Amino acid sequence: MISRRGFLASAAMGAVASSLGSGLCAATAATPDPLLPLWKAWKLIHVSSSGRVIDRLQDNVSHSEGQGYALLVAEALGDREGFDLILDWTLANLAVRDDALLAWRWHPANGGGVTDTNNATDGDLFTAWALMRAADRFGEPRYGEIGTRIAADISRLCLIPSPGSAQEWLLLIPGVEGFATSEGVVVNPAYYMLRAMREIGEQAAEPRLVAAAADGNAMLSRLARERLVPDWVRVTPEGFSPDPEKSRAFGYEALRVPLYLIWSGLPGHPAVARAREAYRASLEEAGDTIPVVIDPETGETRETSSDPGYRALAALTACAGGARTGGLMPAFTAGQPYYPGVLQLLSLLAQRESTLGCYVR
């Protein structure tokens, strides 16, 4: 999949969002949910009037991951109008496959269209999860029906046994095509959002998804025994190995691993502890930058970013380790790139929906 980088845009709107502070403001009658103004500011910059989530760093493309993230945040904050707008664009433009999964990439060039019909399983997972949650929140059975179909095809097409008989895990592959070869199965640990897998598996009566979540938990623990979890890994009958064609760093993909584990109620997971230790020195410093690409073997920082969304992820790991201060969470800036911006929103939702209580509730 495409990597993510930093991009500065819409400074004025960013300043408006920053004025809301670090997420520690109290709810008032005018703002019943303190996260809602942050979401609206982000949506104004990164979501088109048609409901398309725009990744400007990647040539203004849209992808199923971004649509799924936005659907989840809209549902969580009760934004029915935004949810329907984003869902309508998603179904009209990405639901072009023969199955219920979404094409992962849409490009605006030449009138706009899908440029790769393969799916991205994390995009499907978040979309299905958002739809099932929205069915309950908004009382709309149609959402649940669509989510159930997506969940069924994730289970049918994106879960495969691990190679060999030693582990016998169900692996969540990143897409239907291209990830299972004679050399092994390539997986992306950051696609394992265990809570979403469990909840949609239970609601859609797809027990293989629930089983795959448990296997994913075990796999992530195994990967974190000695080092940070990498962006990509190959699973073979002999165990884990790097994939020569993909990133082996703890980077823009893997930084979501601790976020999803904390959200899934596992703040003490070994992968969270590894990330927390990797971030510790940067969080203790007064500077604004945070590591975003780290060599898992040496612990060397290869790349840093000043985008607050990445620091928010690091602050979440500190919260999971027992920190009970809001000072670590940076002020939200809607003008940061699409990716760190939505990660900051997801980080705030994760601590709200887990057992943590460091930041805004």
Buried (B, 14 or more C-beta within 10 A) or exposed (E): BBEBBBBEBBEEBBEBBBEBBBBBBEEEEEBEBBBBBBBBBBBEBBBBEEBBBBBEBBEBBBBBBBBBBBBBBBBBBBBEEBBBBBBEBBBEBBBEBEBBBBBBBBBBEEEBEBEBBBBBBBBBBBBBBBBBBBBEBBEBEEBBEBBBBBBBBBBBBBBBEBBEEEBEBBBBBBBBEEBBEEEBBBBBBBBBBBBBBBBBBBBBEBEBBBBBBBBBBEBBBBBBEEBBBBBBBBBEEEBBEBBEEBBBBBBBBBBBBBBBBBBBBBBEBBBBBBBBEBBBEBBEEEEEBBBBBBBBEEBEBEBBBBBBBBBBBBBBBBBBBEBEEBEBBBBBBBBBBBBBBBBBBBBBBBBBBBEBEBBBB
